[in-house]
Structure formats: structure tokens, C-alpha cells
Amino acid sequence: MRSDTGTLPTLEMRAAMKHAVVGDDGRVKINGKGEDPTVEQLEVQSAREFAMEDALFCSSGTMANIISILTTVKRGEFVALDKNSHINLSENSIFTSEFFGRKALYIETDSYGMPDISSLEKLLTCNDVKLLCLENSAAYYGGTCLSAAKIEEICRVAQEFNVPIHIDGARIFNASTFLKEPVAELVYHADSVMFCLSKGLGAPIGSVLCGSKKFIAEARKVRKALGGNMRQSGVVAAAGIVALNDKHHLRNDHNHAKFLVDMITHNPLIFIDKFSVQTNIVKVNVANAGILAHEVEKGLKSHGLLVKSLGPTSLRLVLHKEITKEQIKRAAIILNSYFEELDGQ
Ligand SMILES: *Cc1c(COP(=O)(O)O)cnc(C)c1O
């Protein structure tokens, strides 16, 4: 339960990979697309689903986010984002002088990662911000979701200041499933979005960056500059297409997250805010455990349960389509007995 990156390619994905028609995606055709027809198919299908003009297949979500920022923001210029966003916490090369040298400004959010509108207005009034990044669902907060209405409210403010918006939608299909709003509505007011094929969707490799034709043409140059052009990448894009065509299991993953919460017995050492359990992530507060989260992580590992610590006081347990109800019951038993024992010490 460390991550939804743990899924393995299905037989259908393997078959699609085996039969994929491929070409050199690093060579650009007259229409601006690479020469690999399967990658092109994935990009066209992605752009259509997000109602954006064009799309670019990237090797990872990190690369797609970095490409998006590099395409829009110059060295030394400001990007506004949440301090607890994946881009800030795990893609920090974008903000270091050794690498990309963009500057971060932090937006204020509530305890579910929802940006505060009036402080955003103030931040954009006082600074020359070149890009605003949002994350949906918000991984650090336990997979909480920004609704289309909330995103529109945020985007209206950004647009007043002519600030474009990039959405880190690594798990945007989870958000879409929870909110019952199509992804196209969730990105309607944004300029670009990145989504991961290799998280809950279950593909082995890859993410897609979507935006305007002009933006994607620039992004393609940045991808090349980063060494991100791949050759017969249709082999992996084929699995991505299968993943994109079959997302019905996400609802089940969300139900499983709730089931896990129900199976965890009350213990004074831990706290789960049920409101935050919206998608496939369960965030457990262990501030009262008397030991640090990474020590709890180690302890649970020795009992056979893999989880991930988020900072010193939280753990996250992530559900995905290969985790069964039986496994969830076992996980809860391990968790419950671990904390009962810890409480008894
Ligand atoms: C996983 C993740 C990414 C990066 O994706 P990789 O493919 O692992 O590089 C970006 N943002 C969020 C919110 C993520 O969860």
C-alpha cells in the first residue's frame, strides 16, 4: 500500500504492447507529431478526453510537470504553488540554481489543500507570477479533490492577472471519479494538465501533458532538450491506451479505501480524518504514536505491511486495482495489532 504505482501491466496491456505499430517518436512529421503512430494515437486520444488541442507523451509525471514549467516560465521567474505539492516536495530541481532556477512562491491552502482565494489574490497582486500550479487530487493531503467550481474560482483570479494555470493531475481521473465531473470540466479553465498513466490507471510507464497546439509544440522542444525524446515508445504508449480505455476500477479503489478505514479499529495513537478519504489514499495521522512516522513505517514493514510516511506525523496507504478485499483485511489486522501493541508499551 505504498503507492498506486505498484500495479503490473495486465495481459491485455502486454498483448497491446506486443502488437503495437511503432516508429521513431523523436522525429517530427509535417503535422508536428512524432513518427510513432501508437504514441500519436495516445496523444490524440488524451487531448480529446481533456478537450485540449494537443498532447505530448512523456516518460514520467515529473518530466511532464518540469517540461510544462520550463515551457512557460524563464529562469529566475516565479511559480505560485502549494508548499505541500508534489512539484515542490519531489520535483524540486525546478527550483534549485544547479538545475532549473525557477522561483517558488507558496499559496495558502486549508488543511485539505484547497487554495485560499483572497490570499491568492494578494500573492498575485504583490508578485510578478508567471504560472500557477494546482494539484488534483492533492496527494499530500490524502487525495482530496478540487471541484470544477473551485478550480473555476481559482482560475478566474489567475486570469485577472494574466497568469496561466498548470494542473498536476497525476491522479485527476481519481478526482473525476470522486467528483462525478469529467476531466475536461476539471481542466476547462486551465492552460495545461499532466496526468499519469502509471498510477491508478495501471499502465507501466508514462504520463501525458496536454495543452494548446502552440504550447505543446514548445513543450516538444523542451522534452527533446531534456533528453526526453524516445524512439519506438509506442511499445509503452500501447499499454497507456489500454489504461485510458478502462478506468472503471477507480471507483472500486475508492470504495476499498473506505473499507480499509472501516476495518481500522479506534486507537488513541492514530487519527484518520474521514473527510479526507475521498479517493484511493488513506492518510493516517500518527502524531500521538510517540514515535516518528518513518519508524512506524519500518515497524509495519517488519509485520508485512508496506506503507509510506509523509513527513514526521503521517502515513499514507494507497489502494489500487490489484489490492483485494482480503488483502485489505490483512493489512487492517497488521495495523490494528501494531498500534494496540504500541499503545500497551
Ligand atoms: C506521482 C506523482 C507525480 C510524478 O509522477 P512520476 O511519474 O512518478 O514522475 C506528480 N505529481 C503527483 C501528485 C504525483 O502523485
The ligand as a MOL file (V3000), in Angstrom:
LIG
                    3D

  0  0  0     0  0            999 V3000
M  V30 BEGIN CTAB
M  V30 COUNTS 15 15 0 0 0
M  V30 BEGIN ATOM
M  V30 1 C 3.4870 10.5730 -8.8460 0
M  V30 2 C 3.1760 11.9990 -8.9410 0
M  V30 3 C 3.8590 12.8350 -9.8390 0
M  V30 4 C 5.0340 12.3790 -10.6670 0
M  V30 5 O 4.8490 11.2570 -11.4330 0
M  V30 6 P 6.0790 10.2710 -11.7500 0
M  V30 7 O 5.5960 9.5270 -12.9290 0
M  V30 8 O 6.2630 9.4370 -10.5250 0
M  V30 9 O 7.2780 11.1130 -12.0490 0
M  V30 10 C 3.4950 14.1620 -9.8940 0
M  V30 11 N 2.5150 14.6450 -9.1210 0
M  V30 12 C 1.8260 13.8880 -8.2590 0
M  V30 13 C 0.7310 14.4910 -7.4460 0
M  V30 14 C 2.1470 12.5410 -8.1330 0
M  V30 15 O 1.4660 11.7840 -7.2480 0
M  V30 END ATOM
M  V30 BEGIN BOND
M  V30 1 1 1 2
M  V30 2 1 2 3
M  V30 3 2 2 14
M  V30 4 1 3 4
M  V30 5 2 3 10
M  V30 6 1 4 5
M  V30 7 1 5 6
M  V30 8 2 6 7
M  V30 9 1 6 8
M  V30 10 1 6 9
M  V30 11 1 10 11
M  V30 12 2 11 12
M  V30 13 1 12 13
M  V30 14 1 12 14
M  V30 15 1 14 15
M  V30 END BOND
M  V30 END CTAB
M  END
